[in-house]
Amino acid sequence: MVELNWCKNQSRGISLIESKPHLSESYLKDAHESLSVCLKSKGKWKVITGYYACYNAFYSVLMKCGIKCEIHDCTIKLMELFNFLSDEIKFVKYLKQERIQCQYYLKEVDLEDVSKVKMFILKCEALLHELNEKKINEVRNKLI
């Protein structure tokens, strides 16, 4: 399991940047597009698009906060700073592992319950609406 300090010391790991509201909106739009494809897909494509729907929805939150991270495990670790439930974090980790299994090892996988993807996106949207300067600074200060 990765730790935040390790992630901050990696060249493509966690870094604080200027808030990017336009990128936040773009990542959320992409999450919805991925969900739309997920709902129409089967097998590995359902898993791949389901994972990226969740990942991009959360990355939208990070962009609004001015947090950049190009290492997926580190990005998922950042979910802890936003009070995601352990089941929600486990779900995204599960999707990531399933995506890796089907993309790199050609394993047969399928995502049976897309409702969890929808709920995750809704939670990220709620977080985006709740974020204000004070909350953003609180999260950023945890990373300093």
N, C-alpha and C positions, 0 to 999 in steps of 0.2 A: 504494500500500500504506500502511495506517495504521501509526503508531508508538505505542508505549505512552505516551510523554509527551503526545502529542496527545490520546490517548484520556482520559488523566487530567484534562486541562484542559477537557473538554466537560461541559456540564451533565448530560447523561445518560450520560456515559462511565464510566470505571472509578472506583469509589470503595470504600473500605474501610468495612464495616459490621460489626455484631455477627454472629457465626456464627448461621446459621439452620438447625439440623438438621431441623426439621419441614418447612421449605420444600425442603430438600435431598431429603428422602424423597418429597415431593409431585412435584418435578420428575423424579425417577427413575421414579416410578409413571407419570407422563405420558409419559415416553420409551417405556416398555414398551407403553402403550396406543397410542401413535403407531406403534410397530413392528408391533403386531398389525393395525392398520388398513392399514399399508403392505403387509403380506404378502397382504392380500385385495384390494388395489387394483391399478389399471392406470393407465398414462399419467401425467398430471400429478399425480393424487392420490397415486400411489406416490412420486413425487419429493418432493412437499410434505410428506407424512407421514414419509418417510425423513429429510428434512432436519431436521424438528422432533424426530424421535426422537434424532438425534445431538446437536442443539443443546441439548435439554432434559437429556439425559444429562450433558453437560459442564457445563451450568448448575447441575446438582445438585452437582457438585464445587465450583463456585464458591460456592454458598450455604453449604456446609459450612465453607469457608474464610473466609466473611464478605467476599466480593468481589461487588460488584454492578456490572452494566454493561448498559445498555439499547441499545447500538449493536452490532449483530451483528458487523460487521467487527472491532470492538475485542474483543468476546467471543472471537472466533476467534483473534485475536492472542494472547490470554492462554493459549492452548494451549501456546505455547512455554515457559511457566513450569513446565509439568507434564511435560516431556520426551516429548511426543507426537512421533512420527516425522514427517518431512516429507511422506511419502505420506499419512499420516492427516490432516494439516492440509490438504493439497491436496484430499483427498476431500471434506472438509466444505466447503471453498471451492467446489468443483465443484458439490456439491449445492445450495449457496446460489445460485450463478449459474443453475443449471437451474430452481430454484424461481422465481427472479425472471423468467426467460424465459417460463415457462408462466403465471405469475400475472399479470404486468403486460403481457406482449407476446403472449400467447396462442400461443406456439410449441408445437409438438408435441414432447413429451419423454417419455422413459421411463427408469426405473431398472432396468437389467438384472440387477444383482448386489446383492441385498439382504443377502447374507452380510457385506458390509463394514459395513453398518449394525449388524448383530448384533454383529460383532466390536468395533465402536466402543463400543457400549453396555457390552459385557463389560469393556472396558478401563477405562471410567469407573467401573464397579462395583468393579473391582480397586483403582483409585485411592482410591475412597471408603473401602474397607476398610483401606488402608495409611495413610490420613491420621491423624496424631496431632497433638497440640499443637505438638510440635517442628517437624514438617513444615509444618504450617499457618503457623507463625510465619516459617519460612524463605521461603515463597512470599510472604507479606504483606510481609516486609522488602524483597523485590525490588521491590515497588511503591512503597516510601517514597522 
